[in-house]
Amino acid sequence: MLVGASLLLAGSAVLGHVGWQTYGTTWLAEGRHAATVADLTAAWRTGEDTVATDAGPSRAVVRIPRFGASYAVPVVEGTADDALSSGFGHFVGSAGPGGVGNYALAGHRITRGEPLRRMAELRRGDEVVVSTRDADLVYELLTDGDELELPLAETWVLDDTPTNPDGGPQPPRGVGQRLLTLTTCADLFHSEDRFVAFAVLTETRPVDAR
């Protein structure tokens, strides 16, 4: 009887932990996302381009129309756990928003706000809009969200001009390319592989067009 009760309690604890990781952390993270987006919007109105968060500075917001009109996730510098729990993480050393090179971002697919839970639904031609104080930068996806699946060790996707060593999907090469790369887990649960999608800057919309 005691053994059965202990097993029941242990099972409940495990289910509670899984539930918290899956839903609780996302609920908290979504609140942080919304607060940071609001803080950024207010800061931009006063001429500031960056706000401080507990996880690091943020100066951009990502919107993906395919994910709905209310989708807005801040970008935080760095890809440590705190940054990825606070929005998209910007790979340090990669280009800035709209800059020449490769603006490389990572986001969770499940838990902690899961900004890329629906990564596999993205299609070539979809827009990824990166908003900063000065402009809305419109990137067009060159690959489907699940077209390229790679081991985590394949870091060439973060290069300024990514070159696929296997000859598969890659963005256009050439001087002056302004690229964006999205990365996330390939599976909803633990995975050593990543989905990677490439996009290219196609339009810069001035602030007064918002």
C-alpha positions in Angstrom: 0.0 0.0 0.0 2.8 2.4 1.0 4.7 1.5 -2.2 1.7 2.2 -4.3 1.1 5.5 -2.6 4.7 6.5 -3.1 4.6 5.6 -6.8 1.5 7.6 -7.2 3.1 10.6 -5.5 6.2 10.3 -7.6 4.1 10.0 -10.8 2.2 13.1 -9.8 5.4 15.0 -9.2 6.8 14.1 -12.6 3.6 15.1 -14.3 3.6 18.4 -12.4 7.1 19.1 -13.5 6.4 18.3 -17.1 3.3 20.4 -17.0 5.2 23.4 -15.5 8.0 23.1 -18.1 5.5 22.9 -20.9 2.9 25.4 -19.9 4.1 27.3 -16.9 7.4 28.5 -18.3 5.7 29.5 -21.5 3.0 31.5 -19.7 5.7 33.4 -17.7 7.9 33.9 -20.8 5.0 35.3 -22.9 4.4 37.8 -20.1 8.1 38.9 -20.3 7.9 39.1 -24.1 4.9 41.4 -24.0 6.5 43.6 -21.3 9.7 43.9 -23.3 7.9 44.8 -26.5 5.9 47.4 -24.6 9.1 48.8 -23.1 10.8 49.0 -26.5 7.9 50.7 -28.1 7.9 53.3 -25.4 11.7 53.7 -25.6 11.6 54.2 -29.3 9.1 57.1 -28.9 11.6 58.9 -26.7 14.5 58.3 -29.1 16.2 55.4 -27.3 16.9 52.3 -29.4 17.5 49.7 -26.7 16.0 48.6 -23.4 17.6 46.5 -20.6 16.1 43.2 -19.6 17.2 40.8 -16.9 18.7 38.6 -19.7 20.5 41.4 -21.6 19.8 44.3 -23.9 17.0 44.2 -26.5 16.6 46.5 -29.5 14.4 44.6 -32.0 11.0 42.8 -32.2 10.3 39.9 -34.6 6.9 39.6 -36.2 5.9 36.7 -38.4 2.6 37.3 -40.2 2.0 33.6 -40.8 1.9 33.2 -37.0 -0.9 35.8 -36.5 -1.3 39.5 -36.1 -0.6 39.4 -32.4 2.7 37.6 -32.7 5.5 39.9 -31.5 8.7 38.5 -29.8 11.6 40.6 -28.6 15.2 39.9 -29.6 17.7 39.7 -26.7 21.5 39.7 -27.1 23.1 36.3 -26.6 21.9 32.7 -26.7 22.2 31.8 -23.0 19.3 30.2 -21.3 18.1 33.5 -19.8 18.1 35.1 -23.3 16.2 32.3 -24.9 13.6 32.4 -22.1 13.1 36.1 -22.8 12.5 36.0 -26.6 14.7 35.3 -29.6 18.4 35.1 -28.8 20.8 37.0 -31.2 24.0 35.1 -31.8 26.7 37.4 -30.6 29.1 38.2 -33.5 26.5 37.8 -36.2 25.2 40.9 -38.1 22.8 43.3 -36.6 19.2 43.8 -37.8 19.3 44.9 -41.4 23.1 44.8 -41.5 25.3 43.3 -44.2 26.0 39.7 -43.3 23.9 37.2 -41.4 21.5 38.3 -38.7 21.3 34.9 -36.8 18.5 34.2 -34.3 17.6 31.2 -32.1 14.3 30.5 -30.4 12.7 27.7 -28.4 10.3 25.4 -30.1 8.7 24.3 -26.9 8.6 25.8 -23.3 9.7 29.3 -22.4 7.5 31.1 -24.8 8.1 28.8 -27.7 8.4 31.5 -30.3 9.2 28.9 -33.0 6.8 26.1 -32.1 5.2 26.4 -35.6 8.6 26.6 -37.4 7.7 23.7 -39.6 4.7 25.6 -41.0 6.8 28.4 -42.5 7.1 28.4 -46.2 9.3 30.1 -48.8 8.1 33.6 -49.5 6.8 34.1 -46.0 7.8 37.4 -44.4 9.8 37.8 -41.1 9.6 41.5 -40.1 12.2 42.8 -37.7 11.2 46.1 -36.1 13.8 48.5 -34.7 13.5 52.1 -33.6 14.2 53.4 -37.1 12.5 50.9 -39.4 10.6 47.7 -40.1 13.0 45.4 -41.9 11.2 42.9 -44.1 13.0 39.6 -44.8 11.6 37.0 -47.2 12.2 33.3 -46.4 14.2 31.4 -49.0 13.5 28.0 -47.5 10.6 26.2 -45.8 10.8 26.1 -42.0 11.5 22.3 -42.0 13.5 22.1 -45.2 16.9 22.1 -43.6 17.5 19.9 -40.6 21.1 19.7 -39.2 23.0 18.6 -36.2 23.8 21.3 -33.6 27.5 21.1 -34.5 26.8 22.4 -38.0 27.8 26.0 -37.3 28.3 27.1 -40.9 24.7 28.4 -40.8 25.9 31.2 -38.6 28.6 32.4 -41.0 28.2 35.8 -42.7 27.9 34.1 -46.0 26.7 30.5 -45.1 27.8 27.8 -47.5 26.3 24.4 -47.2 29.1 21.8 -47.4 26.6 19.2 -48.7 25.4 21.4 -51.5 21.9 21.6 -50.1 19.8 24.7 -49.2 21.7 27.8 -48.5 21.2 31.6 -49.0 22.6 33.4 -52.0 26.3 34.3 -51.8 27.9 37.6 -52.8 29.2 40.8 -51.3 26.6 42.9 -49.5 24.0 40.2 -48.8 21.7 41.1 -45.9 20.5 37.8 -44.5 18.5 36.4 -41.6 18.8 32.9 -40.2 16.3 31.3 -37.8 17.3 28.2 -35.8 15.3 26.0 -33.4 14.9 22.4 -32.2 13.9 20.0 -35.0 11.6 18.0 -32.5 9.1 19.4 -30.0 11.0 17.5 -27.3 14.7 16.8 -26.8 16.6 16.8 -30.0 20.3 17.2 -31.0 19.1 18.4 -34.5 18.0 21.9 -35.5 15.6 23.3 -38.1 17.3 26.1 -40.0 15.6 28.6 -42.3 17.3 31.4 -44.3 15.8 34.7 -45.4 17.0 37.8 -47.3 16.2 41.4 -46.7 13.8 42.6 -49.4 12.3 45.9 -48.0 13.0 48.6 -45.4 9.9 50.4 -44.3 10.4 53.7 -42.5 9.0 54.4 -39.1 6.3 56.7 -40.4 4.9 53.8 -42.5 4.0 51.8 -39.3 
